[in-house]
Amino acid sequence: MYALRVKNLIKTYRNGVEALKGVDLDVHEGGFFGLIGSNGAGKTTMIGIITGLVNKTGGSIEVFGLDRERHLNRVKKHIGLVPQEFNFNMFEKVQDIIIAQAGYFGVPRSQAIRDSEFVLKRLGLWEKRDTVSRQLSGGMKRRLMIARALIHKPKLLFLDEPTAGVDVELRFSMWEYLKELNQSGMTIFLTTHYLEEAEQLCRNVAIIKNGKIIIHDHINNLLASLEEETYVIHVRDTSAVNLLENYHIRILDTSTFEVDLNKKGSLNDFIEQLSQKGIKLVDIRPKGNRLERLFLKLLKD
């Protein structure tokens, strides 16, 4: 079954701006889907329409086989949303925010109290349950947004830039939790500017440009389309690296440099040339952010 089917989705604002221009999109149940695009490409507008916050101009939306127009209340119960902006009451306590959200979806208060304890503990917020939310750090507020979205146990979770503004350590811990949710059967729809985030988490990715989907494929297929791979090379000394011929090299420090290798060439050939030039190899690894290079290439086309 498809968790989400979007057909010919159109959104034209009153000022004439066409935010979405006939978008078609399918997300399989249990998938981890990533939508990538520049600011203003239409990502947030699409999520707003799907979740019922924004009116569409045309097209159709189905969530788990339910038409969003005809079964809006049932569809909303299947959906959890983590928006970009903090939109909870800054003067309410953390656990009260979660319990109130559960009540909005008809969850009995006694159950909401039990469920809130579980989700707050899992997101590292239980010790802050009686704290007024405005006193939380930015990262904790972001986790509170996720906890609130999960309290009614949605089947489809929308995350609009979920790790924006959080530190690297927290980002990685949130990645692990999202992976666990997905592995438990939850379908996740992610928009992000951190392209390594999509590469780490998503199985299928679409790139949106000026309100149109320009590519939609399995992430492995997208990455395989790159003609070059960038490697980070650690050596004893980079002083002789300039002796290497026919390679695009960027020296980072006295023992590290990057090199772009064409997939038609051979990594073994490059390593052999290092040896021939007397350059002692310590370590070699592919550089991340391959998806970012593909994204930038597609936006230029």
Backbone bond lengths (Angstrom), bond angles and torsions (degrees), N, CA, C in turn:
res aa  C-N    CA-C-N  psi(-1)  N-CA   C-N-CA  omega(-1)  CA-C   N-CA-C  phi
1 M - - - 1.464 - - 1.527 110.09 -
2 Y 1.310 114.87 148.87 1.463 120.17 172.86 1.526 109.66 -85.30
3 A 1.314 115.88 133.35 1.461 119.85 172.11 1.521 110.09 -74.18
4 L 1.331 115.57 -34.09 1.464 120.52 -176.41 1.522 109.51 -146.16
5 R 1.333 115.70 132.86 1.468 121.68 173.28 1.529 108.16 -132.58
6 V 1.306 115.29 120.03 1.462 121.76 178.68 1.525 107.53 -115.74
7 K 1.337 116.99 127.78 1.456 121.40 -177.56 1.525 110.56 -126.54
8 N 1.317 115.59 122.30 1.463 122.98 174.11 1.531 112.19 49.15
9 L 1.323 116.02 46.03 1.464 120.79 -177.08 1.529 110.25 -74.69
10 I 1.343 114.63 126.82 1.470 121.65 -177.14 1.524 108.99 -127.59
11 K 1.318 115.47 136.77 1.454 120.63 172.42 1.526 109.03 -138.41
12 T 1.339 115.00 116.64 1.463 121.48 175.88 1.520 107.67 -121.42
13 Y 1.325 116.51 121.19 1.460 120.64 -179.54 1.530 110.91 -79.23
14 R 1.318 116.18 165.92 1.472 121.35 -175.49 1.520 112.38 -60.90
15 N 1.323 116.64 -27.70 1.475 119.29 179.10 1.525 112.56 -81.96
16 G 1.342 115.91 5.17 1.453 120.23 176.93 1.514 115.35 92.86
17 V 1.320 117.45 -5.28 1.470 120.71 -179.88 1.527 109.23 -69.46
18 E 1.343 116.19 126.33 1.459 121.83 177.28 1.532 108.22 -94.14
19 A 1.323 115.25 100.16 1.466 119.34 -177.36 1.519 111.95 -78.95
20 L 1.330 116.84 -36.06 1.461 122.09 177.32 1.521 108.44 -131.27
21 K 1.335 115.04 135.03 1.465 119.99 -172.13 1.529 111.06 -124.51
22 G 1.324 115.37 65.95 1.466 118.98 176.37 1.511 113.18 78.61
23 V 1.326 117.25 53.92 1.462 121.90 -176.67 1.524 110.88 -81.79
24 D 1.328 115.79 131.51 1.466 123.52 171.74 1.522 107.76 -114.58
25 L 1.341 116.38 133.64 1.459 119.19 -176.23 1.526 109.27 -157.12
26 D 1.331 117.18 132.74 1.460 122.66 174.47 1.523 109.27 -123.14
27 V 1.332 116.35 135.15 1.461 122.08 175.87 1.519 107.71 -126.63
28 H 1.318 116.96 120.25 1.461 121.42 -178.74 1.525 111.22 -72.41
29 E 1.330 115.43 148.69 1.459 120.67 176.75 1.524 109.64 -59.82
30 G 1.330 116.51 134.41 1.452 121.11 -179.34 1.513 114.27 83.86
31 G 1.345 117.28 1.65 1.454 120.79 -178.34 1.517 112.44 -81.39
32 F 1.329 114.74 164.13 1.465 122.26 171.57 1.519 105.09 -121.52
33 F 1.332 115.55 103.00 1.464 122.36 -168.81 1.522 110.24 -109.72
34 G 1.308 116.58 137.56 1.448 121.09 178.67 1.510 112.58 -117.69
35 L 1.326 117.31 132.76 1.458 123.06 175.37 1.528 107.50 -113.61
36 I 1.324 115.85 120.32 1.460 121.58 -174.41 1.513 109.25 -119.71
37 G 1.311 116.20 139.24 1.456 120.75 177.24 1.513 110.45 -176.03
38 S 1.317 115.61 161.78 1.456 120.98 178.17 1.530 110.34 -70.41
39 N 1.324 116.53 169.21 1.464 120.56 173.55 1.523 109.54 -58.20
40 G 1.337 115.58 132.18 1.457 120.15 179.41 1.515 114.31 85.04
41 A 1.336 117.79 4.27 1.466 120.15 -178.04 1.524 112.21 -74.45
42 G 1.353 117.42 -22.88 1.463 120.57 178.90 1.519 114.35 122.05
43 K 1.329 117.86 5.28 1.469 120.68 -176.25 1.529 112.08 -62.73
44 T 1.325 116.65 -54.22 1.459 120.56 -176.46 1.525 111.36 -68.09
45 T 1.319 116.94 -34.78 1.470 119.90 176.07 1.521 110.77 -60.98
46 M 1.330 116.83 -42.42 1.458 119.93 -179.91 1.524 111.32 -63.15
47 I 1.316 116.97 -45.48 1.462 119.87 178.58 1.528 110.40 -63.11
48 G 1.335 116.88 -40.47 1.457 120.32 178.94 1.517 112.48 -60.20
49 I 1.318 116.89 -40.29 1.464 120.84 179.36 1.526 110.29 -68.87
50 I 1.325 117.42 -45.89 1.464 121.20 -177.56 1.520 110.86 -61.50
51 T 1.336 116.78 -39.83 1.469 120.71 -176.57 1.522 113.46 -87.49
52 G 1.333 117.03 0.78 1.459 120.61 174.66 1.507 115.59 87.69
53 L 1.334 117.90 10.46 1.459 120.98 -179.93 1.517 112.80 -88.55
54 V 1.326 116.60 -19.94 1.470 122.29 -177.88 1.524 108.15 -129.69
55 N 1.328 117.16 138.20 1.461 120.90 177.64 1.517 110.26 -81.34
56 K 1.310 115.92 136.90 1.459 120.98 177.37 1.523 110.23 -85.68
57 T 1.318 115.56 158.39 1.457 121.75 174.14 1.522 111.40 -90.02
58 G 1.329 115.54 -34.75 1.459 120.29 179.83 1.510 110.53 -164.82
59 G 1.352 114.99 168.12 1.448 120.83 179.15 1.516 112.63 101.37
60 S 1.348 115.59 -178.48 1.461 120.71 -177.70 1.523 110.14 -137.01
61 I 1.353 114.72 154.55 1.462 122.02 -179.14 1.520 108.37 -137.07
62 E 1.327 116.29 130.76 1.458 122.20 173.25 1.518 109.19 -122.45
63 V 1.333 116.11 135.85 1.458 122.64 176.41 1.519 107.36 -121.58
64 F 1.329 116.83 114.24 1.459 123.09 -175.45 1.534 111.08 51.14
65 G 1.323 115.25 42.72 1.454 121.83 176.86 1.512 115.08 81.21
66 L 1.334 117.96 -1.33 1.460 121.53 -179.68 1.526 109.92 -97.93
67 D 1.325 115.88 129.35 1.457 120.13 175.37 1.531 109.03 -68.24
68 R 1.342 115.82 126.44 1.468 119.15 -174.65 1.518 112.61 -63.91
69 E 1.324 117.32 -32.43 1.466 120.12 -178.44 1.522 111.54 -70.81
70 R 1.308 116.77 -43.03 1.463 120.92 -174.38 1.522 113.15 -85.05
71 H 1.325 117.36 -23.57 1.468 120.66 -175.68 1.525 110.53 -128.54
72 L 1.330 116.70 45.43 1.459 121.06 -172.32 1.521 112.23 -58.57
73 N 1.335 118.53 -44.63 1.466 120.61 -177.56 1.529 111.50 -64.71
74 R 1.335 117.22 -40.36 1.463 120.20 178.23 1.523 110.29 -68.13
75 V 1.328 116.20 -39.04 1.461 120.09 179.46 1.525 110.83 -62.85
76 K 1.340 116.79 -42.35 1.466 120.44 -178.10 1.521 111.96 -60.93
77 K 1.345 117.08 -32.92 1.461 119.79 179.93 1.528 111.73 -69.24
78 H 1.314 116.38 -23.58 1.467 120.55 178.73 1.528 112.23 -82.63
79 I 1.339 117.26 -12.15 1.466 121.22 -169.28 1.530 111.98 -110.93
80 G 1.314 115.06 136.66 1.456 122.26 167.72 1.515 108.42 -116.98
81 L 1.321 117.13 141.42 1.463 120.98 -175.24 1.527 111.04 -130.78
82 V 1.325 114.85 128.35 1.466 121.71 171.24 1.528 106.78 -114.67
83 P 1.338 118.20 98.61 1.462 120.95 -177.54 1.525 111.95 -76.66
84 Q 1.321 115.49 172.42 1.464 120.09 179.45 1.521 111.74 -67.02
85 E 1.327 116.19 -44.36 1.458 120.58 -172.83 1.521 111.27 -93.65
86 F 1.339 116.93 146.20 1.461 121.14 173.97 1.530 108.62 -68.43
87 N 1.313 116.85 122.05 1.458 119.63 -176.47 1.526 112.81 -130.29
88 F 1.335 116.10 27.74 1.460 119.19 174.21 1.533 109.61 -99.71
89 N 1.333 115.95 168.22 1.467 121.68 -179.51 1.523 108.92 -72.71
90 M 1.308 116.66 113.90 1.466 121.75 -175.54 1.529 112.92 -68.21
91 F 1.340 117.63 -11.18 1.458 120.64 -177.72 1.529 111.95 -105.79
92 E 1.336 116.86 4.98 1.454 121.52 175.10 1.517 110.71 -94.02
93 K 1.319 115.92 154.50 1.456 120.74 176.21 1.525 109.94 -75.94
94 V 1.313 114.94 154.80 1.461 121.63 -174.05 1.524 112.02 -56.28
95 Q 1.332 118.23 -52.90 1.463 119.66 -176.71 1.522 111.24 -67.80
96 D 1.323 118.04 -33.05 1.458 120.33 178.23 1.531 111.16 -63.24
97 I 1.329 116.44 -36.50 1.477 120.32 177.85 1.517 110.37 -62.27
98 I 1.328 116.25 -42.12 1.469 120.87 -178.55 1.524 110.76 -68.48
99 I 1.308 116.58 -44.55 1.468 120.73 -178.81 1.524 110.83 -64.06
100 A 1.344 116.87 -41.59 1.467 120.36 178.80 1.520 110.84 -62.46
101 Q 1.331 117.41 -39.17 1.463 120.60 178.89 1.527 110.80 -65.15
102 A 1.319 116.81 -39.54 1.467 120.25 177.39 1.525 110.36 -61.94
103 G 1.338 116.36 -41.54 1.460 120.18 179.12 1.514 112.77 -62.19
104 Y 1.335 116.42 -33.03 1.468 120.87 177.50 1.528 111.02 -59.08
105 F 1.337 116.81 -31.40 1.460 121.36 179.93 1.529 112.67 -98.28
106 G 1.323 116.25 12.99 1.459 119.88 174.56 1.506 115.32 82.13
107 V 1.327 118.06 14.48 1.467 120.63 178.07 1.530 108.66 -76.91
108 P 1.345 119.14 126.91 1.469 121.00 178.79 1.531 110.85 -57.77
109 R 1.344 116.18 146.05 1.454 120.50 -173.87 1.529 112.29 -59.15
110 S 1.345 117.23 -41.24 1.469 119.75 -179.10 1.526 111.05 -60.95
111 Q 1.328 115.80 -40.44 1.469 119.43 177.88 1.522 110.96 -70.63
112 A 1.334 115.89 -38.16 1.470 120.01 -179.80 1.525 111.06 -62.09
113 I 1.330 116.85 -37.06 1.467 120.78 178.65 1.532 110.00 -63.93
114 R 1.347 115.87 -45.05 1.470 119.77 178.97 1.526 110.96 -64.15
115 D 1.323 115.68 -46.23 1.459 120.12 -177.07 1.533 111.40 -66.81
116 S 1.326 116.21 -36.61 1.462 119.02 -179.73 1.521 111.15 -64.85
117 E 1.330 116.80 -36.19 1.470 119.84 177.56 1.530 110.11 -61.56
118 F 1.321 116.24 -44.26 1.468 120.13 -178.80 1.524 111.36 -62.50
119 V 1.340 116.74 -50.34 1.463 119.36 -174.05 1.525 111.40 -71.02
120 L 1.334 117.31 -34.73 1.469 119.60 178.65 1.525 111.19 -69.71
121 K 1.319 117.22 -37.05 1.458 119.67 176.07 1.519 110.39 -65.20
122 R 1.330 116.00 -41.71 1.466 119.41 -177.25 1.520 111.92 -65.64
123 L 1.330 116.67 -29.18 1.457 120.76 -179.66 1.528 112.80 -99.44
124 G 1.319 116.26 11.50 1.456 120.24 175.05 1.519 114.46 70.55
125 L 1.343 116.74 30.26 1.459 120.53 -176.79 1.528 113.02 -117.35
126 W 1.329 117.45 1.36 1.461 119.23 -173.91 1.526 111.90 -61.57
127 E 1.312 116.59 -38.56 1.472 119.53 179.86 1.529 111.82 -67.62
128 K 1.338 116.59 -15.73 1.472 121.53 -179.94 1.529 111.73 -102.78
129 R 1.324 117.70 13.58 1.465 120.34 -171.31 1.523 113.36 -61.20
130 D 1.338 118.10 -29.47 1.463 121.49 -179.55 1.530 112.39 -101.51
131 T 1.326 115.92 12.00 1.458 121.17 179.32 1.518 110.26 -87.39
132 V 1.326 116.82 137.75 1.469 120.30 174.08 1.530 107.86 -65.69
133 S 1.298 116.41 132.98 1.460 120.35 -168.32 1.529 114.31 -61.41
134 R 1.319 117.88 -28.39 1.473 119.45 -178.89 1.524 111.52 -68.20
135 Q 1.320 117.43 -14.95 1.458 121.59 179.36 1.529 112.34 -86.84
136 L 1.316 117.32 -5.31 1.463 121.10 179.89 1.520 110.92 -75.60
137 S 1.326 116.03 154.95 1.461 120.47 171.91 1.525 109.29 -71.64
138 G 1.321 116.41 167.72 1.457 120.03 179.57 1.517 112.65 -59.83
139 G 1.340 116.91 -41.02 1.459 120.52 179.04 1.514 112.28 -65.41
140 M 1.338 117.28 -38.58 1.462 120.63 178.22 1.519 111.44 -68.36
141 K 1.329 116.47 -36.29 1.466 119.17 176.60 1.528 110.25 -63.76
142 R 1.334 115.96 -38.07 1.463 119.51 178.81 1.528 110.06 -64.54
143 R 1.343 116.66 -40.74 1.464 119.88 178.39 1.526 110.89 -67.19
144 L 1.335 116.36 -35.01 1.462 120.01 177.09 1.524 110.54 -62.75
145 M 1.308 117.00 -38.11 1.468 120.61 177.27 1.528 110.94 -60.74
146 I 1.323 116.52 -41.14 1.459 120.73 179.17 1.518 110.38 -67.83
147 A 1.337 117.23 -43.29 1.465 120.64 178.28 1.520 111.09 -59.05
148 R 1.308 116.35 -43.34 1.473 120.68 179.96 1.525 111.06 -62.78
149 A 1.325 117.14 -38.58 1.462 121.21 -179.08 1.533 112.28 -69.75
150 L 1.340 116.80 -23.88 1.466 120.82 -174.74 1.524 113.69 -95.33
151 I 1.329 118.72 -11.28 1.451 121.06 -167.90 1.527 113.24 -63.67
152 H 1.328 118.82 -27.45 1.461 120.01 179.86 1.533 112.29 -97.13
153 K 1.354 115.91 12.87 1.472 123.33 175.68 1.533 111.90 57.27
154 P 1.315 117.21 60.03 1.475 120.13 179.28 1.530 111.75 -69.35
155 K 1.313 115.50 156.86 1.467 120.84 176.22 1.521 111.74 -91.80
156 L 1.340 116.06 -20.74 1.466 121.58 -178.50 1.524 108.26 -130.80
157 L 1.326 116.70 118.76 1.460 121.83 -176.70 1.524 110.13 -110.69
158 F 1.336 115.80 124.25 1.464 122.05 176.01 1.521 109.26 -100.44
159 L 1.319 115.61 128.41 1.462 122.04 -179.90 1.517 108.46 -123.95
160 D 1.325 115.90 109.88 1.462 121.02 -177.98 1.528 108.23 -101.62
161 E 1.327 116.86 99.78 1.474 123.18 -177.27 1.532 110.40 54.92
162 P 1.338 119.03 57.82 1.469 121.05 -169.90 1.519 114.97 -69.14
163 T 1.337 118.44 -24.65 1.465 119.37 -176.55 1.523 112.40 -109.28
164 A 1.321 116.62 17.26 1.471 119.78 178.77 1.520 110.11 -62.18
165 G 1.317 115.96 126.94 1.453 120.77 174.83 1.511 115.80 82.37
166 V 1.342 118.64 5.69 1.458 119.67 178.10 1.518 109.61 -101.18
167 D 1.334 116.92 157.08 1.455 119.69 -177.32 1.526 110.53 -75.97
168 V 1.317 115.69 169.22 1.464 121.40 -173.43 1.521 111.75 -62.72
169 E 1.324 117.63 -42.92 1.465 120.82 -178.78 1.517 111.33 -61.41
170 L 1.329 116.92 -44.75 1.459 120.73 179.10 1.522 110.67 -66.98
171 R 1.330 116.49 -38.11 1.463 119.73 178.83 1.521 110.99 -58.76
172 F 1.333 116.60 -45.11 1.458 119.88 -179.50 1.524 111.29 -64.82
173 S 1.331 117.72 -39.54 1.468 119.93 179.15 1.519 110.94 -66.69
174 M 1.333 117.54 -36.29 1.456 120.86 176.66 1.521 110.67 -67.78
175 W 1.341 116.77 -37.12 1.462 119.94 176.03 1.527 110.69 -57.85
176 E 1.328 116.17 -45.20 1.462 120.02 -178.57 1.524 110.97 -62.97
177 Y 1.322 116.82 -40.21 1.462 119.66 179.85 1.528 110.76 -66.88
178 L 1.327 117.23 -41.53 1.464 120.52 178.49 1.521 111.34 -63.27
179 K 1.330 116.61 -37.74 1.463 120.13 176.28 1.526 110.88 -62.42
180 E 1.330 116.33 -41.18 1.465 120.51 178.36 1.524 110.91 -62.77
181 L 1.334 116.54 -43.78 1.466 120.11 178.53 1.519 111.04 -60.00
182 N 1.316 116.35 -43.31 1.457 121.08 179.83 1.524 111.22 -65.60
183 Q 1.320 116.49 -41.72 1.458 120.44 179.49 1.517 112.07 -66.08
184 S 1.338 116.77 -24.46 1.468 120.47 177.73 1.523 111.99 -79.25
185 G 1.335 117.31 -5.75 1.460 121.30 176.76 1.510 115.28 116.23
186 M 1.331 118.47 -5.98 1.455 121.05 -179.79 1.526 110.70 -73.98
187 T 1.313 116.79 134.54 1.462 122.29 173.79 1.528 108.19 -83.96
188 I 1.331 116.07 133.53 1.470 120.10 -177.02 1.522 109.82 -124.33
189 F 1.323 115.19 132.10 1.465 124.09 178.00 1.522 106.49 -117.06
190 L 1.328 116.07 114.11 1.456 121.85 -172.18 1.521 111.23 -116.91
191 T 1.336 116.63 132.88 1.459 119.93 164.32 1.520 107.03 -112.15
192 T 1.306 116.65 142.70 1.456 119.48 -176.35 1.516 111.54 -157.65
193 H 1.346 115.58 152.23 1.453 121.04 169.68 1.518 110.54 -97.69
194 Y 1.352 115.99 -14.05 1.456 120.30 177.49 1.529 107.65 -85.52
195 L 1.311 115.84 97.06 1.452 118.97 -171.87 1.523 112.36 -68.97
196 E 1.326 117.17 -26.53 1.459 118.71 174.37 1.521 110.40 -66.74
197 E 1.344 116.40 -24.60 1.459 121.11 176.79 1.529 109.92 -65.42
198 A 1.315 116.73 -45.62 1.464 120.36 177.46 1.523 110.99 -63.67
199 E 1.333 116.57 -39.84 1.460 119.96 -179.75 1.526 110.98 -65.11
200 Q 1.329 117.36 -37.19 1.458 121.37 -178.66 1.525 112.49 -75.21
201 L 1.351 117.58 -33.87 1.454 120.79 -169.03 1.526 115.12 -104.80
202 C 1.317 117.31 -38.08 1.467 120.93 -165.11 1.524 113.00 -91.75
203 R 1.320 115.02 145.00 1.464 120.42 173.72 1.523 111.05 -94.81
204 N 1.319 116.23 -33.39 1.461 120.86 177.50 1.519 108.93 -126.95
205 V 1.324 115.63 143.31 1.463 121.37 -174.64 1.521 109.34 -136.84
206 A 1.321 115.58 141.08 1.463 121.26 170.37 1.522 107.90 -122.63
207 I 1.316 115.65 144.70 1.457 121.44 176.13 1.521 108.03 -112.60
208 I 1.332 116.13 126.92 1.454 121.50 -178.48 1.523 109.37 -110.68
209 K 1.317 115.49 136.22 1.463 121.88 -178.87 1.520 108.44 -139.19
210 N 1.330 116.35 122.86 1.468 121.88 178.46 1.525 112.30 51.42
211 G 1.347 116.47 42.49 1.456 120.56 175.20 1.506 115.68 80.78
212 K 1.333 117.94 8.46 1.463 121.80 179.55 1.524 110.17 -128.61
213 I 1.329 115.74 142.61 1.456 120.38 173.72 1.529 107.18 -79.05
214 I 1.334 116.26 119.56 1.469 118.98 -177.75 1.524 111.83 -99.91
215 I 1.328 117.12 -16.42 1.461 119.97 174.96 1.517 108.85 -159.72
216 H 1.344 116.07 144.26 1.459 122.08 -179.66 1.516 106.82 -150.31
217 D 1.341 116.66 115.21 1.463 118.84 -174.53 1.521 109.40 -163.12
218 H 1.341 115.25 171.43 1.465 120.49 171.72 1.523 108.19 -65.22
219 I 1.312 116.62 140.83 1.456 119.57 -173.69 1.526 112.23 -61.48
220 N 1.327 117.63 -32.89 1.464 119.55 178.42 1.523 111.38 -64.67
221 N 1.331 116.72 -36.62 1.460 120.12 177.98 1.523 111.04 -67.41
222 L 1.335 116.19 -38.74 1.457 119.50 178.84 1.522 111.29 -64.76
223 L 1.326 115.87 -44.66 1.457 119.16 -178.52 1.521 111.33 -68.64
224 A 1.347 116.62 -31.76 1.460 119.83 179.08 1.520 112.02 -67.78
225 S 1.345 115.99 -19.66 1.467 119.26 -179.04 1.526 112.24 -76.75
226 L 1.325 117.09 -12.20 1.455 119.53 177.59 1.521 109.96 -70.02
227 E 1.317 116.65 133.51 1.457 120.61 -178.07 1.518 112.01 -82.89
228 E 1.335 116.79 -20.87 1.451 120.26 -178.07 1.522 111.01 -124.50
229 E 1.302 115.38 151.32 1.449 122.88 173.98 1.523 107.96 -122.63
230 T 1.334 117.11 133.56 1.463 121.10 177.85 1.523 109.22 -96.92
231 Y 1.328 115.52 132.22 1.459 121.47 178.72 1.519 109.96 -117.31
232 V 1.316 115.55 144.89 1.462 122.08 172.50 1.522 107.16 -99.53
233 I 1.330 116.71 122.25 1.459 122.75 -174.04 1.528 109.29 -113.07
234 H 1.324 116.22 128.07 1.467 121.76 174.71 1.529 107.88 -108.84
235 V 1.325 116.60 125.75 1.457 122.74 -179.54 1.528 109.06 -129.84
236 R 1.329 115.77 171.39 1.467 118.98 178.20 1.526 111.14 -67.37
237 D 1.341 115.34 -36.49 1.464 119.84 -174.94 1.530 108.58 -157.45
238 T 1.333 117.03 130.16 1.475 120.13 -177.97 1.526 113.26 -90.76
239 S 1.329 117.63 5.33 1.473 119.66 -174.88 1.520 112.87 -62.61
240 A 1.352 117.27 -26.02 1.464 120.37 -178.36 1.525 113.08 -99.16
241 V 1.318 116.84 2.84 1.469 120.37 -175.49 1.528 111.58 -62.12
242 N 1.331 117.08 -32.38 1.462 119.96 -179.67 1.525 113.13 -65.06
243 L 1.331 117.28 -11.08 1.465 120.95 176.75 1.524 112.14 -76.64
244 L 1.333 116.96 -15.63 1.467 120.46 178.82 1.522 109.58 -68.68
245 E 1.314 115.81 137.77 1.462 120.77 -174.94 1.527 111.10 -108.11
246 N 1.331 115.08 145.53 1.474 122.80 171.65 1.534 113.45 64.96
247 Y 1.332 117.22 30.08 1.460 120.64 176.69 1.525 109.64 -129.59
248 H 1.348 115.21 144.16 1.465 121.04 175.89 1.524 107.60 -89.33
249 I 1.337 116.66 105.61 1.458 122.51 -171.90 1.523 110.81 -117.97
250 R 1.345 115.87 140.38 1.461 122.19 176.06 1.530 107.63 -127.24
251 I 1.332 116.22 112.84 1.461 120.85 -179.98 1.522 109.32 -79.97
252 L 1.336 116.47 127.36 1.462 122.48 -177.54 1.522 111.84 -96.99
253 D 1.321 116.57 -41.07 1.469 121.08 175.66 1.527 107.83 -158.19
254 T 1.326 117.38 -165.71 1.464 120.50 -173.72 1.522 113.96 -70.36
255 S 1.336 117.16 -11.08 1.467 119.50 -179.13 1.520 113.92 -132.97
256 T 1.336 117.06 5.46 1.469 120.09 -174.54 1.518 110.81 -137.33
257 F 1.343 115.45 138.00 1.455 119.83 172.65 1.518 109.49 -148.67
258 E 1.318 115.74 163.83 1.459 121.96 176.06 1.514 108.91 -111.07
259 V 1.340 115.68 150.31 1.448 120.32 177.02 1.525 108.91 -141.88
260 D 1.330 116.88 138.78 1.463 122.55 175.86 1.518 108.18 -96.28
261 L 1.327 116.63 120.96 1.456 121.59 -179.64 1.511 109.57 -114.78
262 N 1.312 115.66 128.16 1.456 120.84 176.91 1.521 109.38 -69.73
263 K 1.344 116.09 137.32 1.462 119.65 -177.66 1.527 112.42 -62.44
264 K 1.332 116.59 -22.14 1.455 119.43 179.03 1.528 110.53 -75.07
265 G 1.336 115.63 -20.50 1.448 119.78 177.43 1.513 110.98 -84.32
266 S 1.316 116.28 -168.58 1.451 120.33 -176.12 1.515 109.91 -127.13
267 L 1.337 115.85 131.50 1.449 120.57 173.68 1.523 110.42 -63.48
268 N 1.332 115.13 -36.23 1.468 118.96 178.69 1.526 111.64 -62.11
269 D 1.358 116.65 -36.99 1.465 119.81 177.96 1.522 110.96 -62.58
270 F 1.343 115.87 -39.74 1.460 119.82 179.71 1.528 110.66 -66.41
271 I 1.332 116.26 -43.82 1.464 119.90 179.36 1.524 110.42 -62.84
272 E 1.334 116.22 -38.22 1.467 119.90 178.52 1.530 110.99 -63.47
273 Q 1.351 116.19 -39.30 1.453 118.44 179.61 1.526 111.02 -67.61
274 L 1.350 117.70 -34.82 1.453 120.24 173.91 1.526 110.18 -56.09
275 S 1.310 115.54 -45.86 1.454 120.58 -179.16 1.521 111.50 -63.53
276 Q 1.337 116.37 -41.98 1.459 120.76 -179.15 1.524 111.66 -63.07
277 K 1.332 117.21 -32.82 1.460 121.13 -179.62 1.527 112.19 -87.16
278 G 1.335 116.58 2.33 1.452 120.00 178.49 1.515 114.30 75.85
279 I 1.346 116.67 22.57 1.470 121.22 179.93 1.526 108.33 -94.04
280 K 1.323 116.28 117.59 1.466 121.75 -176.32 1.525 110.90 -79.64
281 L 1.334 116.11 116.19 1.465 121.88 -178.96 1.528 110.07 -82.39
282 V 1.352 115.30 129.80 1.461 121.37 177.58 1.519 111.08 -103.15
283 D 1.331 116.74 -45.26 1.466 120.20 -176.84 1.525 108.69 -159.22
284 I 1.341 115.84 150.66 1.463 120.83 176.78 1.522 108.15 -143.70
285 R 1.340 116.23 135.63 1.465 120.07 179.44 1.525 109.80 -151.02
286 P 1.338 116.84 150.16 1.469 119.25 175.36 1.515 110.32 -66.99
287 K 1.312 116.67 142.22 1.451 120.68 176.05 1.522 109.20 -81.19
288 G 1.341 116.46 145.39 1.462 120.20 177.54 1.513 111.62 -74.64
289 N 1.350 114.93 -168.89 1.469 122.41 178.36 1.518 112.97 62.98
290 R 1.343 117.32 31.27 1.464 119.47 175.41 1.523 110.49 -62.52
291 L 1.346 115.13 -36.34 1.455 119.55 -179.90 1.519 111.12 -63.98
292 E 1.323 116.86 -32.36 1.458 120.50 179.06 1.532 110.85 -63.62
293 R 1.316 116.93 -41.14 1.458 119.51 179.19 1.524 111.08 -64.66
294 L 1.347 115.38 -40.40 1.464 119.00 177.69 1.518 110.52 -64.89
295 F 1.321 117.28 -42.73 1.456 122.50 179.83 1.523 111.10 -58.93
296 L 1.311 116.95 -48.15 1.463 120.98 -179.47 1.516 111.27 -65.19
297 K 1.317 116.89 -36.42 1.465 120.81 178.39 1.527 110.88 -64.47
298 L 1.348 116.28 -42.77 1.462 120.21 -178.69 1.519 111.45 -68.51
299 L 1.339 117.21 -36.18 1.456 119.69 179.71 1.531 111.98 -67.82
300 K 1.320 116.65 -27.24 1.463 119.99 179.26 1.530 111.48 -77.82
301 D 1.334 116.43 -27.81 1.480 120.32 -176.75 1.529 111.88 -67.36
